[in-house]
Amino acid sequence: MPAVIEAAPAKLNLALHVTGRRADGYHLLDSLVGFAGAGDVVTLKPGPLSLRIEGPFAPGLSAEDDNLCLRAARLAGGRAAITLTKNLPVASGIGGGSADAAAVLRGLARMGHALPGNPELLGADVPVCLSSGPARMQGVGEVVTPLPPLPAIPLVLVNPGVAVSTPRVFAAMERRDNPGLPPIPRFDGLADLANWLGQTRNDLEPAALSIAPVIGQVLEALRANGAAFARMSGSGATCFGLFDRADHARIAANVLKQHGWWSVATELAPMPAPR
């Protein structure tokens, strides 16, 4: 059987409202999720279960048993020689580990293994990453409502290279019972999406800024270099900026790299990643 290759696109919380907290401590979310054209790549070949990690961010990951790719394979009862090409920063608010785990599950399904009925055991973002398409994510991540395709808007992803602890960000929040998202329309282009996003929030952004002020510098730099809208994704520290043209996004990404930050020009993927 030939190798199975799965894209693991970056997950973006375009809007992220924290609407409550359960008795067990898990936070309730309401989020518009989109996916970028940029991401990691997972390759599976028949063989005993193993994991090799390569790519620019491989040094930040361990291939030991607790790696999400291996945990995903075990949850699906599958065996494969897995190669993860790690192109995205680790623990950066764009769902890298969850996207990788979801790509392993999709790849194993193509190899004949059933998708597990409880992918949320691997992490709150894994269910939405399984489809890798636009969605409204609610609850603690287990309620995923697919949405129509988003427009293919040029965007820039930027990470300043600062690790931000998700539990610490949640602990620093001042309010956890915020209103949910407004009704989500079909978006025709950049103006529609930017205007709607302007009515929403990332409720984790103020807390993350208090922990890592450099996030504010990233957002300012995105706006100063032409982003029509800029926001932090997830619990940070990666931020995204939406642009009117792909060449403007490329220029901005190159300028932001001069700060020593990881920066890439890509686009908001209009459709689910290829299977």
Secondary structure by P-SEA (a helix, b strand, c coil): ccbbbbbbcccccccccccccccccccccccccccccbbbbbbbcccccccccccccccccccccccaaaaaaaaaccccbbbbbcccccccccaaaaaaaaaaaaaaaaaccccccccccccccccccccccbbbbcccccbbbbbcccccccbbbbbccbbbbaaaaaaacccccccccccccccccaaaaaaaaaaccccaaaaaaaaccaaaaaaaaaaaacccbbbbcccccbbbbbbccaaaaaaaaaaaaccccbbbbbccccccccc
